[in-house]
Each structure stands twice: as structure tokens, then as C-alpha cells.
Amino acid sequence: MDIENIHDENGQDSDERRLKKRCNAVNSIKAKDEYKILERLRSEGVTEDIPLTPDPHSIEDTSKRTWEKKVQVWREKLRDLSSREKQPQ
């Protein structure tokens, strides 16, 4: 069996599926209020403590667990940034 050519029941390549799933995850987080706060801060020129978006295209060098951990850490940093911005100064 050629592992590189495994397809799902719809004939879709597993890398294509993985990329689509990762892009959907990133896009769903970017639609949240926490990310909108980050965008506002970036537009104001703030660069300190701004978490970077995980690269969904890093399929070959990022395992599923590593990817999930990166997304989890990214979301936690977004939430932390959001909560600090919402606190009265």
C-alpha cells in the first residue's frame, strides 16, 4: 500500500483534507471577538505581545498533535490579550 496516495471515501487526498480542516480552524478563530481586538491593536501599531497565527500550510513538518497544541496556545494568548484590553485602565 502506498501511504502517500491514501484517499478518503470521497477520493480526497488526506493532505488536502488536513489543510482544509486547519484553514477552517484558523478562519473560525479569526471570526471571533478576541481576534478582532488583535486586529485593532495591530492597526494601532501595537506589536508587543501579539500572538502569531499558526500556519495551516505547514502540513509536512507539523503533526496533528503539534498543530492542535499550536492552535490551543494561540487561542489562549488571544483570550489573554482580549481580557487585558477589556479591563478598565
N, C-alpha and C positions, 0 to 999 in steps of 0.2 A: 504494500500500500504506500503510495506517495503522499506523505504527510503535507507537503506544500500545496497539494491540489485538492484538499478536502473541501467539500462544499456542503452547505446545509440542504435541507429538503427543497428549498426554492432555487437551488443552484447558485446561491450567492457565496462568494468566497469568504472564508472566515475573517480575513484581514479587512475586507470591506465592511462586514458586519461590525467588527470591533471598532473600526473608525467611525462608522455611523453612530454607534452607541456612545462613544466617547464625545463626539461632536454634540450629540443631543444633551449629554450631561452638562457640558460646558455652557451650551446655549440656555439651558433651563436655569442654571445658576446666574447667568448674566441677565436674565429677565427679572431677577429678584431685587427688592429694595436695597439690600446690602451692596449689591454690585453698582447700583445707580449712585449710591453715596461715593463709592470708589471713583466712578467716572467724574462726578462733580469735583472731587478733590484733585484728580488729575488735571481737569480743565482749569483749576485754580493754581496749578503749578506745584502742587504738593507731590513729592516723590518719596519722602521718608515713610517707611512702614507700609508701603503699598504692595500687597501681595501680587505676584505674577501668576497669570493664568497658566495652568498646566497645558502642555502641548498635546492635543489629541492625536497628532500625526506621528508621534513617537512610538509607533506600534512595534517595530523590530527590537528596540532596545528597552522597552518598558513592559514588564509583565503585568498581568491583570491586577495582582495584589499591590504591586508598586504604584500602578496608576490610581487605584482606589485610595491608597494612602495619600498620594499627592493631592487628589481632589478633596479628601477629608481635611487635610491640613489647610488647603486653600480656603475652603468654606469656613473653617474655624477662624482663620485670620480675617476674612471678610466680616464675619459676625463681630469679632473683637473690634475691628475698625469702626463698624457701624455703631456699636454700643458706645464707644468713646465719643463719636461725633454727636450722638443723641443726648449725651449728658450735658446739663447746663454748665456753662463755663464760669 
